[in-house]
């Protein structure tokens, strides 16, 4: 079965073209969790291609990290007859540690960033300008400085937090795969992370500590965490494997 048919069977149907089509496809990525369980449990430096992601989503409820999810989105868009540029972003802990797509619609550029759980296209401002936007319960703004755009989250009225600096230069597939392979050396391979929207609320799990939205934090045992993940549609058994491997990696 083609990727287009498999993706449409799970999340479709999709119609339209251009930005409308891109928006409808990106929106359903909210169903695919950001998680590194699959990354920790995979073979060293194994790049999970779309067929693997789709299979493990159906079997275990897994998704991937920004690299695998972004690659899946890029390939799905291509299957539907459109395309977007792969661009890299610098985080505070490493250069080229994050990735996203940039969709060109006429003279406008749009950020497509399912790896940061932003499931709608965000207009990238012109040089020297800023754009404010909300997604879920988060408030963000993006500032353009030449060939880069920096993303911040607005924590409060007078405090914001830098998230990443996106370089608006398309990288080749070989470059992207190289950055993806390098990401296996990051510290995140030592602990489990899961982000998933459930009934409109964002749940963030780090090992056995669960954040429910902005208000509630729950500390659990590994077994309790496994049961909670099962209830959220993600394999608790796969979590336990990754949790133990992460402790050995640390």
N, C-alpha and C positions, 0 to 999 in steps of 0.2 A: 504494500500500500504506500502511495506517495505521502510525503510529509504534509502536503496540502490537504489531502483527504483525511489523514489521521488527525490533524489539528482541527479541521472543520468538524469531524465527527465528534470530537470531545467538546469543542467550545463554540462551534459555528451555529448557523451559517454566516458567511460574511458577504457583503456586497458593496457596491460603490467603488470609488477610485480616489487616488490622491490622498489628501490629508484625512478625508472622511474614512477611507478604508484603513489607513494607518491607525487612526484613533480607535476604531472598533476592534482591531486586532490587539493593540496595546492594552486596551481596557480589560480583556479577559486574562491577561497575564497576572492579574490580582489573584487568580485561582492557583497559581504556581508558586509555592513558597520559596523564599530565599532561605537556603540552608546549606551548611557545609558537611552534613552527615554523609552525603553521597561522595563528596570530595575526599573526606578522611578515609572512607571505606574503599575507595577506588585504588587501583594499582598506582604506584608512584608516578606522578606526572602524566596520568592518563586523562586525556582531554575527552570529556563526555560529549559526543556528537548528538544531534537532535533525535536520532532514532533511539539512542540509549536514554536520553532524558524523557522522551515520551513513554517508553516502556516502563521506566522506573517510576514515573508519575502514576501510571495506571496501576502498577503492582504495589508500590510502597507509599504513594502520595508525596514523593520527593520532587524537588525542583532543581536547585543548583545555586551557585554563587553568581556574582555579576558576570563573570566571563562566560559561563555556560548558558545563562539565561539570555544575555545579550546576543550571543551567537545564535541561539535558537530563534530569537526575534528576527534577526537579520535574515536567516535562512527562510523563515516563514514568509516574510515580506517578499523575498525574491520569488518564492513559489507563487505568490499572488500577483506577480508582474511588476513589483515596485522594488525600490532599493533605498538604502541609507548608508551613510559613511560610518565606519567604526572609528571612534576617537578615544584617546586615552586621557586619563585624569590623574593628577598628583594628589595624594592624600598627605596627611601630616607625617605618617610613618614611612612613606616610600613614594618615589616617583612612579608613574604609570601603574599604580596599584588598583585603579578602578577603570571601568570602561563603560561607554554608553554609545548610542547611535545618534547621528545628526541627520535629520531628514530635510532635504532641500525642496521647498515648495515655492517656485518662482524666485523672487528675490528674498524670501524669508527662510530662516533656518529654525528648525524645531529640535529641541532635546527630547530624545526617547530614552528613558532610564528606568527600565523595570528592575535593574539590580539595586536601585536605591528606593524601590517601592513607590515610584512616581508613575502612575498608570495612565497618564494622558500627555499628549505632546505639549511641551512648554516652549513658547516663542523665545528664542535667544535674542536679547536686545542688541541694538546697534552699538557700535563702539562708543564708549563713554557713557552709556546709559545703564539704567537699572530697571528690572522688572520684579514686582512682588507677586507672589501667588500662594495659594493654599492647596494642600492635598491631604485628605483624611483629616486628622486633627493637628496637622503640622503646618506651620507658616514658614515660608522660605522667601529668599530673594536672590536674584542672580545679577551680577555686575559684569559688564563686558569691558575688557581692556585689550584692544587690538585683536590678536589672534587667540585670545583666551577668554574664558568666561568662568567666573568663580561663583560657587553656590554656597549660600549660608542658610542656616536655620535660625529663625527668630525665636529665641528661648523666652524672652520677655520684652517689654516695651523698650528697655534700654540695654539689652544684652543679646548678642547674636553669636553663633558658633560657626566657624569655618568648616565646611564639609569637604569640598574638593575644588581643584582648579582644572577645568576642562580645556584641553588644547584642541582648537578647532582645525586640526589637520588630520585628514583621513590617513589611517595607517593601512598597510598592506595586510593580507591574510597571514603571510609568513611572520610579519612583525607582531601581529596580534597573538598568534600561537606562541611566539617566543615569550611575550609578556605573561600569557596565560600559564605556561609551564613554570615561569619564575615564581608565580604566585604560590606554588606548592611549598616554597620555603618560608612563607609568612607565618607569624606566630599564631594566626587563626587556625592552623592545623593542629594546635594543641588543646583546643576546646570546641565544644559544639555550639553553634549558633543557628537559631531558627527564627525567622520573621514571617508572620502570616496574618492576613486579615481574616477575621472570623466575625460574621454578622456586622461588618462595618467597623469593627474595633481591631486595632493592631496589637498583636501579641508578640512579644520579643522574649526569646529564651536564650540564656547563656548557661550552658551546662545544666544545672538543676535549679537555676533562679529564673522565675517567670515574671515578666512585667506585663501587666494587663493595662493597655492604654497608658495614660500618664499618671494614674492614681494608685494602682495597687501592685505590690510586689509579693510574690509567694515563693518561699523556699521549700523545696521538695527533696525527697530522696531520689536516687536514680530510678528505683522501681516506680515511685509515684509519677516521676517525669515520663517514664515509658507509658504508663497508663493514660496520662493526660494527652500525650501525643497520639496514641491510638484513638482517643475520643475526638481529636482534631483532624483525623484522617491521614496521619503520618505514622509510619511504622515505628512503634516503640522498640521493636527488636533491633531494627537498624540503628536507632539511637544508642542503644546499649552497646552495640559493637563499636560505634564511633566514639562513644564516651570512654571506653576502656583503651582504645587505640590512642585517643588524644592524651590520656594520662601518661601513656608510655612514650609519646613523642615529646612531652614537656621536659 
